[in-house]
């Protein structure tokens, strides 16, 4: 005969990460991803296990497998939905290019500088630097995500309209990111610089944007 403790319903378990009394299917899925994120950032990919994720989520391992077929599938989903999540921002085409681009980069910064994404980035960087299989997995997911930063689409539209002279959209996109968010992000990831305030970050990005746009204006507009 089962003891009272072993016969408790799954929804009444007390997980290490805390848990409401009841969760619907969508909330369970979010809870599992939250736990996977916490376990990955604490222990790394290989040390993480479905058992530890189940314990952190407060759900049984059987429940985890109802949502995700394997640990690999679970972490693929975590990276796609939390790290490579699409950034939904559409600049107003009637605004000046500098304002459009500043709004775009500000929305990217707000998404990328959240604590969870920064922690996931640190974990993924660590794993990819020491494990070729994980490195290939992340590279594949990056391509599958469609390069979620919308910089390239905006630059391509400006180039096609003749407002900017951009021979290589991919290179220009990387350059723009480096001139606006690359330094601040590196500082956040490595803790080597104090966090910039929102106002200071916007001033820094605006400066980089002005330099970038000036360097890519068609000769007839220079």
DRENRO-97601 format. One record per residue (C-alpha): residue number from 1; residue in three letters; x, y, z negated. Coordinates in pm, whole numbers. Each point is the difference from the previous one (the first is absolute). Layout:
<nodes>
+-----+--------+--------+--------+--------+
| num | residu |      x |      y |      z |
+-----+--------+--------+--------+--------+
| NUM |    ala |      X |      Y |      Z |
...
+-----+--------+--------+--------+--------+
</nodes>
This chain:
<nodes>
+-----+--------+--------+--------+--------+
| num | residu |      x |      y |      z |
+-----+--------+--------+--------+--------+
|   1 |    unk |      0 |      0 |      0 |
|   2 |    unk |    129 |    339 |     87 |
|   3 |    unk |     83 |    235 |   -283 |
|   4 |    unk |   -185 |    334 |    -18 |
|   5 |    unk |    311 |    181 |    118 |
|   6 |    unk |     46 |   -224 |    305 |
|   7 |    unk |   -364 |     27 |     99 |
|   8 |    unk |     -7 |    379 |      6 |
|   9 |    unk |   -106 |    138 |    334 |
|  10 |    unk |    270 |    146 |    224 |
|  11 |    unk |   -154 |    346 |    -29 |
|  12 |    unk |     50 |     -1 |   -377 |
|  13 |    unk |    374 |    -75 |      4 |
|  14 |    unk |    237 |    260 |   -137 |
|  15 |    unk |    272 |     67 |    261 |
|  16 |    unk |    333 |    166 |    -64 |
|  17 |    unk |   -103 |    291 |    220 |
|  18 |    unk |   -342 |     45 |   -158 |
|  19 |    unk |   -332 |    -81 |    166 |
|  20 |    unk |   -366 |    104 |     -9 |
|  21 |    unk |   -255 |   -260 |   -107 |
|  22 |    unk |   -129 |    -62 |    353 |
|  23 |    unk |    121 |     74 |    351 |
|  24 |    unk |   -166 |    -37 |    335 |
|  25 |    unk |    184 |   -150 |    298 |
|  26 |    unk |    143 |    328 |    128 |
|  27 |    unk |    119 |     97 |   -349 |
|  28 |    unk |    160 |   -344 |    -47 |
|  29 |    unk |    194 |     44 |    321 |
|  30 |    unk |    123 |    343 |   -109 |
|  31 |    unk |     89 |   -142 |   -339 |
|  32 |    unk |    209 |   -275 |    160 |
|  33 |    unk |    185 |    249 |    218 |
|  34 |    unk |     61 |    223 |   -303 |
|  35 |    unk |    147 |   -297 |   -185 |
|  36 |    unk |    212 |   -104 |    299 |
|  37 |    unk |    137 |    354 |     22 |
|  38 |    unk |     85 |      2 |   -371 |
|  39 |    unk |    167 |   -342 |     13 |
|  40 |    unk |    195 |     79 |    317 |
|  41 |    unk |    137 |    328 |   -134 |
|  42 |    unk |     91 |   -161 |   -332 |
|  43 |    unk |    141 |   -337 |    107 |
|  44 |    unk |     66 |     15 |    377 |
|  45 |    unk |   -146 |   -215 |    274 |
|  46 |    unk |    168 |   -332 |    -74 |
|  47 |    unk |    -47 |     13 |   -375 |
|  48 |    unk |   -365 |     92 |     44 |
|  49 |    unk |   -237 |   -294 |     -4 |
|  50 |    unk |   -371 |    -57 |     45 |
|  51 |    unk |     -7 |   -108 |   -366 |
|  52 |    unk |    145 |    331 |   -118 |
|  53 |    unk |   -232 |    198 |    228 |
|  54 |    unk |   -298 |   -197 |   -125 |
|  55 |    unk |    101 |     66 |   -360 |
|  56 |    unk |     42 |    372 |     65 |
|  57 |    unk |   -331 |     26 |    183 |
|  58 |    unk |   -187 |   -196 |   -266 |
|  59 |    unk |   -127 |   -247 |    258 |
|  60 |    unk |     74 |   -363 |     70 |
|  61 |    unk |    245 |   -105 |    269 |
|  62 |    unk |   -294 |   -170 |    171 |
|  63 |    unk |   -170 |    338 |     35 |
|  64 |    unk |    314 |    149 |    154 |
|  65 |    unk |      1 |   -273 |    264 |
|  66 |    unk |   -362 |     75 |     81 |
|  67 |    unk |    114 |    344 |    118 |
|  68 |    unk |    352 |    -74 |    126 |
|  69 |    unk |    125 |   -329 |    146 |
|  70 |    unk |    352 |     38 |   -133 |
|  71 |    unk |    239 |    232 |   -179 |
|  72 |    unk |    136 |    105 |    338 |
|  73 |    unk |   -346 |     99 |    124 |
|  74 |    unk |    -69 |    185 |   -325 |
|  75 |    unk |    318 |    207 |     27 |
|  76 |    unk |    -53 |     60 |    371 |
|  77 |    unk |   -339 |    146 |    -87 |
|  78 |    unk |    149 |    205 |   -283 |
|  79 |    unk |    263 |    154 |    226 |
|  80 |    unk |   -243 |     70 |    283 |
|  81 |    unk |   -271 |    151 |   -219 |
|  82 |    unk |    206 |    177 |   -264 |
|  83 |    unk |    335 |     80 |    162 |
|  84 |    unk |    -99 |     34 |    366 |
|  85 |    unk |   -348 |    134 |    -65 |
|  86 |    unk |   -117 |    229 |    281 |
|  87 |    unk |      7 |    373 |    -68 |
|  88 |    unk |   -324 |    159 |    107 |
|  89 |    unk |     60 |    362 |     94 |
|  90 |    unk |    -94 |    187 |    316 |
|  91 |    unk |    138 |    353 |     40 |
|  92 |    unk |   -229 |    263 |    147 |
|  93 |    unk |    119 |     54 |    359 |
|  94 |    unk |    -91 |    369 |    -22 |
|  95 |    unk |    251 |     58 |   -282 |
|  96 |    unk |    357 |    111 |     77 |
|  97 |    unk |    236 |   -295 |     46 |
|  98 |    unk |    191 |     85 |   -317 |
|  99 |    unk |   -321 |    -13 |   -205 |
| 100 |    unk |   -111 |   -323 |    166 |
| 101 |    unk |    332 |   -166 |    -67 |
| 102 |    unk |     24 |    124 |   -359 |
| 103 |    unk |   -345 |   -142 |    -74 |
| 104 |    unk |    100 |   -329 |    156 |
| 105 |    unk |    326 |    -29 |   -193 |
| 106 |    unk |   -169 |    108 |   -323 |
| 107 |    unk |   -255 |   -279 |     35 |
| 108 |    unk |    280 |   -250 |     64 |
| 109 |    unk |    190 |    123 |   -305 |
| 110 |    unk |   -308 |    -32 |   -222 |
| 111 |    unk |    -41 |   -361 |    110 |
| 112 |    unk |    363 |   -108 |     -3 |
| 113 |    unk |     98 |    164 |   -327 |
| 114 |    unk |   -256 |   -182 |   -213 |
| 115 |    unk |    160 |   -207 |   -277 |
| 116 |    unk |   -122 |   -337 |    127 |
| 117 |    unk |    128 |     54 |    354 |
| 118 |    unk |    338 |    120 |   -125 |
| 119 |    unk |     30 |   -305 |   -225 |
| 120 |    unk |    -94 |   -231 |    288 |
| 121 |    unk |    255 |    172 |    223 |
| 122 |    unk |    274 |    -52 |   -258 |
| 123 |    unk |    -91 |   -368 |    -32 |
| 124 |    unk |    -19 |    -55 |    375 |
| 125 |    unk |    335 |    176 |     55 |
| 126 |    unk |    159 |   -226 |   -262 |
| 127 |    unk |   -151 |   -316 |    147 |
| 128 |    unk |     80 |     82 |    363 |
| 129 |    unk |    360 |     82 |    -86 |
| 130 |    unk |     64 |   -346 |   -143 |
| 131 |    unk |   -238 |   -232 |    183 |
| 132 |    unk |    -13 |    -28 |    382 |
| 133 |    unk |   -339 |   -176 |     -7 |
| 134 |    unk |   -161 |    281 |   -197 |
| 135 |    unk |    173 |    255 |    222 |
| 136 |    unk |   -151 |   -162 |    310 |
| 137 |    unk |   -342 |    -18 |   -166 |
| 138 |    unk |      4 |    373 |    -77 |
| 139 |    unk |    123 |     82 |    351 |
| 140 |    unk |   -285 |   -205 |    151 |
| 141 |    unk |   -256 |    165 |   -225 |
| 142 |    unk |    136 |    343 |     85 |
| 143 |    unk |    -57 |    -68 |    368 |
| 144 |    unk |   -341 |   -153 |    -69 |
| 145 |    unk |   -103 |    308 |   -195 |
| 146 |    unk |     46 |    211 |    312 |
| 147 |    unk |    251 |    236 |   -165 |
| 148 |    unk |   -268 |    149 |   -217 |
| 149 |    unk |    151 |    347 |    -37 |
| 150 |    unk |   -199 |    211 |    249 |
| 151 |    unk |    295 |    223 |     89 |
| 152 |    unk |     64 |   -169 |    334 |
| 153 |    unk |   -356 |     43 |    123 |
| 154 |    unk |      5 |    370 |    -83 |
| 155 |    unk |    338 |     54 |    165 |
| 156 |    unk |   -109 |   -192 |    310 |
| 157 |    unk |   -312 |    218 |     30 |
| 158 |    unk |    204 |    320 |    -25 |
| 159 |    unk |    252 |   -128 |    254 |
| 160 |    unk |   -269 |   -102 |    247 |
| 161 |    unk |   -164 |    342 |    -34 |
| 162 |    unk |    334 |    170 |     75 |
| 163 |    unk |     17 |    173 |   -338 |
| 164 |    unk |    315 |   -186 |   -104 |
| 165 |    unk |    290 |   -143 |    198 |
| 166 |    unk |     60 |   -346 |   -146 |
| 167 |    unk |    191 |   -251 |    215 |
| 168 |    unk |    -21 |   -281 |   -258 |
| 169 |    unk |   -306 |     -6 |   -227 |
| 170 |    unk |    139 |   -270 |   -230 |
| 171 |    unk |    329 |    180 |    -56 |
| 172 |    unk |   -178 |    332 |    -52 |
| 173 |    unk |   -236 |   -160 |   -251 |
| 174 |    unk |    290 |   -138 |   -202 |
| 175 |    unk |    174 |    337 |     18 |
| 176 |    unk |   -307 |    186 |   -122 |
| 177 |    unk |    -50 |   -240 |   -288 |
| 178 |    unk |    363 |     37 |   -100 |
| 179 |    unk |    -21 |    380 |     11 |
| 180 |    unk |   -310 |     16 |   -219 |
| 181 |    unk |    -53 |   -308 |   -217 |
| 182 |    unk |    317 |   -208 |     33 |
| 183 |    unk |    204 |    182 |   -266 |
| 184 |    unk |   -280 |     38 |   -256 |
| 185 |    unk |    -97 |   -366 |     45 |
| 186 |    unk |    356 |   -119 |    -46 |
| 187 |    unk |     20 |    206 |   -316 |
| 188 |    unk |   -320 |   -155 |   -134 |
| 189 |    unk |    105 |   -354 |     91 |
| 190 |    unk |    343 |     27 |   -158 |
| 191 |    unk |    -90 |    237 |   -285 |
| 192 |    unk |    306 |    205 |    101 |
| 193 |    unk |   -180 |    334 |     20 |
| 194 |    unk |   -273 |    168 |   -204 |
| 195 |    unk |   -349 |    -27 |    142 |
| 196 |    unk |   -100 |    295 |    212 |
| 197 |    unk |   -317 |    184 |    -93 |
| 198 |    unk |   -280 |     -2 |    256 |
| 199 |    unk |     72 |    362 |     89 |
| 200 |    unk |    376 |    -58 |     30 |
| 201 |    unk |    -53 |   -309 |    216 |
| 202 |    unk |   -234 |    188 |    233 |
| 203 |    unk |    254 |    283 |     34 |
| 204 |    unk |    273 |   -252 |     80 |
| 205 |    unk |   -217 |   -177 |    258 |
| 206 |    unk |   -107 |    329 |    158 |
| 207 |    unk |    366 |     95 |     43 |
| 208 |    unk |     81 |   -333 |    167 |
| 209 |    unk |   -307 |     28 |    222 |
| 210 |    unk |     96 |    349 |    119 |
| 211 |    unk |    349 |   -117 |     92 |
| 212 |    unk |   -137 |   -310 |    173 |
| 213 |    unk |   -258 |    189 |    205 |
| 214 |    unk |    247 |    267 |    101 |
| 215 |    unk |    238 |   -266 |    127 |
| 216 |    unk |   -269 |   -172 |    208 |
| 217 |    unk |   -180 |    292 |    160 |
| 218 |    unk |      6 |     -3 |    383 |
| 219 |    unk |    263 |    230 |    145 |
| 220 |    unk |   -271 |    226 |    145 |
| 221 |    unk |   -134 |     58 |   -354 |
| 222 |    unk |    335 |     50 |   -169 |
+-----+--------+--------+--------+--------+
</nodes>
